[in-house]
Amino acid sequence: MGLSDRHYYREGASGYQPGQRVRPPMQGLSVNTWLIIINSAVFLVQALRIVPEVKGPKVFEVFKMPAVDALTWYGHFSTAEAFFYKANNVVYLNLEVWRLLTFQFLHANFLHLFFNMFGLYVFGGMVEQYLGRRRYLAFYLLCGICGGLAYVILNLLGQAGLSFPGVLPNDPRTPLVGASAGVFGVIMACAYLAPNAMIMLLFPPIPLPLKIFAYAYVGVAALNLLMGGANAGGDAAHLGGAIAGAYFIRHSHLLHGFFDFLGSRTPGRRGRTQAPGRAGPRRGQPAPPSQEEIDRILAKVATQGLGSLTRREKDLLRRETESRRQGR
């Protein structure tokens, strides 16, 4: 079911010449691989079941478990913990908004972790090579954040007494954990980048166009939410992540600059970033292509194949690949 191993999704594929020495497209581990490693490592720590020192019975009431590990307790997301809740006509403010990030790295059990990481393994590589390291990380985390916000909005509507399909009237302390919102965003991005790519389902083992798989997957989550199914809260986050993924993959320029604090960078031409000490185009040399132009070319490769590119488009893609290898 892997897609990122197709030759026309590899970074630098358009610049390959017979006999040319192929360099690895990314130095070290990819961001997608690091996400899988970090999620797995966090789950191993969760499995140690280090119980937090929390006064009062609510830690047991909310999770309905005999013991809750400290990472889950301090890192899970809920309307009450991340924002506020009302009890006995008193509003309690917590405002632990950092939980919008931490809940994405926690999982309820091994199967929960396995299927999320399997989804990242299959689909994440294509999106990362399309967006680049930093924009992919921003994309993934934003999809997770939007999933948490979708959950909060529907939960607050339920707390306000509104009643219509999709509203979540459950306890505002109900915990939300998992990388599913980010994974749904990644799947929707793949459906945009390669809608007609064929994937083989695990159960049943039949081939299916990626766009059909993605839309059906999201449709099942939407149906369960509207019907108030067992995991309606989780499906609210899934839909939030899917909507964010569909939006940001089409407006990827909005992802620029999210992690500039990790390395000093200065704005380059046409809204791009330029690393310190890296000279701009010399007189007589063509100006670097805009990110919108590169996105257009990559989308053309995904939908029509590498052979559809003109000589100019192949040259632009080759120069962009070399630019990224030099540490853009």
C-alpha positions in Angstrom: 0.0 0.0 0.0 3.1 2.3 0.0 3.0 5.3 -2.4 6.2 7.2 -1.5 8.4 4.5 -3.1 7.1 5.4 -6.6 9.9 6.9 -8.6 8.0 10.0 -9.6 7.4 10.9 -6.0 11.0 10.8 -5.0 12.7 14.1 -4.5 14.9 14.8 -7.5 13.3 12.2 -9.8 12.9 14.8 -12.6 16.6 15.5 -12.5 17.8 12.0 -12.9 20.1 11.2 -15.9 21.3 7.7 -16.9 24.5 6.8 -15.1 24.1 9.7 -12.6 24.9 8.8 -9.0 21.7 9.0 -7.0 22.0 10.8 -3.7 19.6 10.1 -0.8 16.7 12.6 -1.1 16.9 13.6 2.6 19.8 13.7 5.0 19.2 11.5 8.0 15.8 10.4 9.1 12.7 12.0 7.6 10.3 14.0 9.8 7.7 11.3 9.1 10.0 8.6 10.5 10.7 10.8 13.5 7.0 11.2 14.2 6.6 7.4 14.1 9.6 6.9 16.5 8.4 9.6 18.9 4.9 8.3 19.1 6.2 4.7 19.7 8.6 5.8 22.4 5.9 7.8 24.2 3.6 4.7 24.1 6.4 2.6 25.7 6.6 5.2 28.5 2.8 5.1 28.8 3.0 1.3 29.2 5.1 1.7 32.4 1.9 3.0 34.0 3.5 5.6 36.2 0.5 6.8 38.1 0.3 10.6 38.7 -0.2 12.1 42.1 -3.6 13.7 41.6 -5.8 14.6 44.5 -9.5 13.7 44.2 -11.3 11.0 42.4 -11.7 12.7 39.0 -8.7 11.0 37.4 -10.5 7.6 37.9 -14.0 8.9 37.1 -13.1 10.5 33.8 -10.9 7.7 32.4 -13.0 4.8 33.9 -9.7 3.0 34.5 -8.2 1.6 37.7 -5.0 3.6 37.0 -4.0 6.2 34.5 -0.4 6.8 33.5 1.1 10.2 34.2 1.7 11.1 30.5 -1.9 10.5 29.6 -3.2 12.5 32.6 -1.0 15.5 32.0 -1.0 15.3 28.2 -4.5 14.3 27.2 -6.8 16.9 25.6 -10.3 17.8 26.8 -12.5 20.9 26.8 -12.2 21.2 30.5 -8.4 20.9 30.8 -7.5 22.8 27.7 -10.0 25.7 28.1 -12.7 25.8 30.7 -15.7 24.0 32.2 -18.7 24.9 34.3 -19.8 23.2 37.4 -22.4 24.3 40.0 -22.8 27.6 38.1 -19.1 28.3 38.5 -16.8 28.6 35.5 -13.3 27.1 36.0 -10.5 28.3 33.7 -7.6 25.9 33.0 -6.3 27.2 29.7 -3.8 24.5 29.2 -3.8 25.0 25.5 -0.5 23.2 25.0 -2.6 20.0 25.3 -3.6 20.6 21.6 -0.1 19.4 20.8 0.6 16.8 23.5 -2.6 14.7 22.9 -1.4 14.0 19.4 1.5 11.8 20.8 -0.6 9.7 23.2 -2.5 6.5 22.4 -5.1 4.5 24.3 -3.7 1.0 23.4 -1.4 -0.8 21.0 -3.9 -1.2 18.2 -4.7 2.5 18.4 -1.0 3.3 18.0 -0.4 0.6 15.3 -3.0 1.8 12.9 -2.1 5.4 13.2 1.6 4.8 12.7 0.8 2.4 9.8 -1.2 5.3 8.2 1.7 7.6 8.6 4.1 5.0 7.2 2.0 4.5 4.1 1.0 8.0 3.3 3.2 10.4 5.2 6.3 10.1 2.9 4.6 11.5 -0.2 3.2 14.5 1.7 6.6 15.3 3.3 8.4 15.1 0.0 5.8 17.4 -1.6 5.9 20.0 1.3 9.5 19.6 2.6 10.5 18.9 6.1 9.4 22.0 8.0 6.1 22.5 6.1 5.2 18.9 6.6 5.7 19.1 10.3 3.7 22.3 10.4 1.0 20.6 8.3 0.8 17.5 10.5 0.6 19.4 13.8 -1.9 21.9 12.4 -4.2 19.1 11.3 -4.0 17.6 14.8 -4.7 21.0 16.4 -7.7 21.6 14.1 -9.0 18.1 15.1 -8.9 19.1 18.8 -10.6 22.4 18.0 -13.4 20.7 16.1 -13.9 18.4 19.1 -14.1 21.5 21.4 -16.6 23.4 19.2 -19.0 20.4 19.0 -18.6 19.7 22.7 -19.3 23.4 23.7 -22.4 23.3 21.5 -23.6 20.3 23.4 -22.8 21.9 26.8 -24.9 24.9 25.6 -27.9 22.7 25.3 -28.1 22.5 21.6 -29.2 19.2 20.1 -28.6 18.2 16.5 -26.6 15.5 14.7 -22.9 15.9 15.3 -23.1 17.8 18.6 -21.2 16.2 21.5 -23.1 16.6 24.8 -20.6 14.4 26.7 -18.7 15.5 29.8 -16.3 18.3 29.0 -13.6 16.3 30.9 -13.8 13.4 28.5 -10.3 12.8 27.3 -9.1 12.8 23.7 -5.8 11.2 22.7 -4.2 9.9 19.5 -2.6 11.0 16.2 -5.6 10.2 14.1 -6.5 13.8 13.3 -3.1 14.4 11.8 -3.2 11.1 10.0 -6.6 12.0 8.5 -5.1 15.2 7.3 -2.2 13.4 5.6 -4.6 11.0 3.9 -6.6 13.9 2.5 -3.4 15.5 1.3 -2.5 12.3 -0.6 -5.9 12.2 -2.2 -5.2 15.7 -3.6 -1.6 14.9 -4.7 -2.3 11.5 -6.3 -6.1 11.0 -6.6 -5.9 8.2 -9.1 -3.0 6.3 -7.5 -4.1 2.7 -6.8 -3.7 1.2 -3.3 -4.4 -2.3 -2.1 -6.7 -2.5 0.9 -5.8 -4.9 3.7 -9.4 -6.0 4.4 -10.7 -6.9 1.9 -7.6 -7.1 -0.3 -8.9 -5.2 -3.3 -7.3 -2.3 -5.3 -8.9 1.1 -4.9 -8.2 4.6 -6.2 -6.7 6.7 -3.4 -9.3 9.4 -3.7 -12.1 6.9 -3.3 -10.4 5.3 -0.3 -9.8 8.8 1.4 -13.3 10.1 0.8 -14.9 6.8 2.0 -12.7 6.8 5.1 -13.7 10.3 6.0 -17.4 9.5 5.1 -17.5 6.7 7.6 -16.1 9.0 10.3 -18.7 11.6 9.5 -21.6 9.1 9.5 -20.5 7.8 12.9 -20.3 11.3 14.3 -23.8 12.2 13.0 -25.3 9.0 14.4 -23.6 9.6 17.8 -21.6 6.4 17.6 -19.3 4.9 20.3 -16.3 7.1 19.2 -18.2 10.2 18.1 -15.7 12.5 19.9 -12.8 10.9 18.1 -14.5 11.2 14.8 -15.1 14.9 15.4 -11.3 15.2 15.7 -10.9 13.0 12.6 -13.1 15.3 10.5 -11.4 18.4 11.8 -8.0 17.0 10.8 -9.3 15.9 7.4 -10.8 19.4 6.6 -7.6 21.0 7.7 -5.5 18.6 5.6 -7.7 19.3 2.5 -7.3 23.0 3.0 -3.6 23.4 3.8 -2.4 21.0 1.0 -4.2 23.4 -1.4 -2.8 26.5 0.4 0.7 25.2 1.4 2.2 28.7 1.2 0.4 29.3 4.5 2.7 26.8 6.2 5.9 28.9 5.6 7.6 30.3 8.7 6.1 28.1 11.4 9.5 26.8 12.5 11.9 29.6 11.6 12.9 29.8 15.3 14.7 26.4 14.8 17.1 28.1 12.4 17.8 31.7 11.4 16.3 32.4 8.0 15.6 35.5 6.1 12.8 36.1 3.6 13.8 35.4 0.1 12.1 36.4 -3.2 8.4 35.8 -3.8 7.8 34.8 -0.2 10.3 32.0 0.0 12.9 31.5 2.7 16.7 31.9 2.2 19.3 30.4 4.5 22.0 32.8 5.9 25.1 32.9 3.7 23.3 31.5 0.7 23.6 33.9 -2.2 20.6 34.8 -4.3 20.6 34.5 -8.1 23.5 36.3 -9.8 23.0 38.7 -12.7 22.1 36.8 -15.8 20.9 33.7 -13.9 17.2 32.9 -13.8 15.3 33.9 -10.6 14.2 30.9 -8.4 10.7 29.7 -9.1 7.9 30.6 -6.7 6.6 27.9 -4.3 3.3 28.1 -6.1 5.0 27.2 -9.4 6.8 24.2 -7.7 3.5 23.1 -6.2 1.8 23.3 -9.6 4.5 21.1 -11.2 4.4 18.5 -8.5 0.6 18.3 -8.7 1.0 17.8 -12.5 3.5 14.9 -11.9 1.0 13.3 -9.4 -1.9 13.5 -11.8 -0.4 13.1 -15.2 3.0 11.5 -14.7 6.6 12.6 -15.1 6.4 12.4 -18.9 3.8 15.2 -19.0 6.4 17.8 -17.9 8.0 20.2 -20.3 11.8 20.6 -20.5 11.4 23.9 -18.6 9.3 22.3 -15.9 11.8 19.5 -15.4 14.6 22.0 -15.2 12.8 24.0 -12.5 12.1 20.9 -10.5 15.7 19.8 -10.8 17.0 23.2 -9.5 14.5 23.2 -6.7 15.6 19.7 -5.7 19.3 20.8 -5.6 18.3 23.9 -3.6 16.6 21.7 -0.9 19.5 19.4 -0.7 21.7 22.3 0.1 19.7 23.0 3.2 16.8 25.3 2.3 
